[in-house]
């Protein structure tokens, strides 16, 4: 396939996707390879989506507006939306990044439509099947024609699952993203801890959530902790009556 004849579809829809797809968009533009970016709308708020596109100076060619009523309805809407775009654009390759539901939707649609699939950040495993992302990772890797892995341990994970072909070790794409912003980071003398807390298995169970907060409360006595308050975390904290405690332990920041 000649470079000029290639057309690559890039799929992104959630906060982790936007950070990983940005350097891909820049490189495809530099190499003048035809491509288009689909924002699936999985994360739809300004803080969780629009701000990333502005800061990374990338603009989706297509933006979907799936239902937010349930994960299943949202996933179905994304599948249908991606299929319609692929039918129109006829890409040669679909590139997906990470492991969120939008990544899986792009992978499944490519597979059903007979389009070659490339997975960036393949081979990562937590071996915790209670994480929705873990199920997504395994399925996406099984469907992929090209597997771009960040590390040698990811290669071993794939080999253990019987996946041995078309694996390329390319490094961690998040480092490419970080490099774009190194010269923009101001120097500071402040010493602090930075915390994110939003995984379902950490905040959806009240006892687990409270135990984590108890540990962080002890740490906060040593040094200030900044917490970016994820919408999911805030919602659960309100349900469990823990919001007041969170405000005492942390210096709260909005999603960043």
RAURLIN-V119720 format. One line per field, one symbol per residue. ss: DSSP state (2 for helix, 1 for strand, 0 for the rest). phi: phi as a letter, one per 20 degrees, with the letter a starting at -180 (. if undefined). burial: 1 if it has 16 or more other ideal C-beta (glycine too) atoms within 10 Angstrom, else 0. A space follows every 10 residues. Layout:
BEGIN
ss = ???
phi = ???
burial = ???
END
This chain:
BEGIN
ss = 0022201111 1100222222 2222222222 0001111110 0000022222 2222220000 0110000000 2222222222 2222222220 0011111000 2222222222 2200011111 1100000000 0222222222 2220011110 0222222222 0000001110 0022222222 2222000000 0011110002 2220022222 2222222222 0000111100 2222222222 0022222220 111000
phi = .fgfefcded dbbcgffffe egffgfffff elefbbddef nfddfgfebg fffffelccf eccecffdfb ffffffffgf ffgfffffel fecdddcmbe fffffffffg ffemdfcdde nfnfbdlcff egfffggfff ffefecdede bfffffgfff enecdldcec neffffffff dgfdeffbef dbdccdbbgg fededgffgf ffffffffff feagdedeef gffffffffe mdfffffffd eecfgd
burial = 0000000111 1111111111 1111110100 0000111111 1111000110 0110010101 0111010000 0001101110 1110110000 1011111111 1111111111 1000111111 1111100000 0011011111 1011011111 0001101100 0010001000 0010011000 0000000000 0000101000 0110000010 0010010001 0000101111 0011011001 0110010011 000010
END
